[in-house]
Amino acid sequence: LLGKPNAKELMGILAVSGLAQNFAALRSLVTTGIQKGHMKMHLFNILNQLGANEEEKKLISAAMQGKTLSYSDISLELEKLRKQK
């Protein structure tokens, strides 16, 4: 794939690869990318721990959109939802 590069060429290829990876990580950090996906994962992990069903997960996910997520806030939101039923 690389066509048997010499040491200097390989060093350049690795440097460019590292810079591209760093750029992608920085781009994700300054946009909603990593954090949004990470927090959504936490939301669903917490909902699973609390025994939420699929409908509850959808409703809580929509209700928590744009809010700071914490175990206690998610738990309270689920409790409120269950009391409404």
C-alpha positions as CSV (number, residue, x, y, z in Angstrom):
1,L,0.0,0.0,0.0
2,L,2.8,2.4,0.9
3,G,5.1,1.2,-1.8
4,K,8.1,0.4,0.4
5,P,9.0,3.9,1.6
6,N,12.5,4.6,3.0
7,A,12.9,5.8,6.6
8,K,12.6,9.5,5.8
9,E,9.4,8.9,3.7
10,L,7.9,6.7,6.4
11,M,8.6,9.3,9.0
12,G,6.8,11.9,6.9
13,I,3.8,9.6,6.3
14,L,3.5,9.0,10.1
15,A,3.8,12.7,10.9
16,V,1.1,13.6,8.4
17,S,-1.1,10.8,9.8
18,G,-0.6,12.0,13.3
19,L,-1.4,15.6,12.4
20,A,-4.6,14.5,10.6
21,Q,-5.7,12.5,13.6
22,N,-5.0,15.5,15.9
23,F,-6.9,17.8,13.6
24,A,-9.9,15.5,13.6
25,A,-9.9,15.3,17.4
26,L,-9.7,19.0,17.8
27,R,-12.5,19.5,15.3
28,S,-14.7,17.1,17.2
29,L,-13.9,18.8,20.5
30,V,-14.8,22.3,19.3
31,T,-18.1,21.1,17.7
32,T,-20.8,19.0,19.3
33,G,-19.2,15.7,18.1
34,I,-17.5,13.9,20.9
35,Q,-19.2,15.5,23.9
36,K,-22.7,15.1,22.5
37,G,-22.2,11.4,21.6
38,H,-20.5,10.8,24.9
39,M,-23.3,12.4,27.0
40,K,-26.0,10.6,25.0
41,M,-24.2,7.3,25.8
42,H,-24.3,8.2,29.5
43,L,-28.0,9.1,29.3
44,F,-28.9,5.7,27.9
45,N,-26.6,3.9,30.4
46,I,-28.3,5.7,33.3
47,L,-31.8,4.9,31.8
48,N,-30.8,1.3,31.5
49,Q,-29.7,1.2,35.2
50,L,-33.0,2.8,36.2
51,G,-34.9,0.1,34.2
52,A,-36.5,2.5,31.7
53,N,-38.4,0.9,28.8
54,E,-38.0,2.0,25.2
55,E,-40.8,4.5,25.2
56,E,-39.5,6.1,28.4
57,K,-36.0,6.3,26.9
58,K,-37.3,8.2,23.9
59,L,-39.4,10.6,26.0
60,I,-36.6,11.3,28.6
61,S,-34.0,11.7,25.8
62,A,-36.2,14.4,24.2
63,A,-36.9,16.1,27.6
64,M,-33.2,16.2,28.4
65,Q,-32.1,17.6,25.1
66,G,-29.8,20.5,25.6
67,K,-29.7,20.1,29.4
68,T,-26.7,19.2,31.5
69,L,-27.0,15.5,32.3
70,S,-26.7,14.1,35.8
71,Y,-27.9,10.8,37.4
72,S,-30.2,12.6,39.8
73,D,-31.8,14.8,37.1
74,I,-32.4,11.9,34.8
75,S,-33.8,9.8,37.7
76,L,-36.2,12.7,38.7
77,E,-37.3,13.1,35.1
78,L,-38.1,9.4,34.8
79,E,-39.9,9.5,38.2
80,K,-42.1,12.5,36.9
81,L,-42.8,10.6,33.7
82,R,-43.9,7.5,35.6
83,K,-46.2,9.5,37.9
84,Q,-47.9,11.0,34.9
85,K,-49.0,7.6,33.6
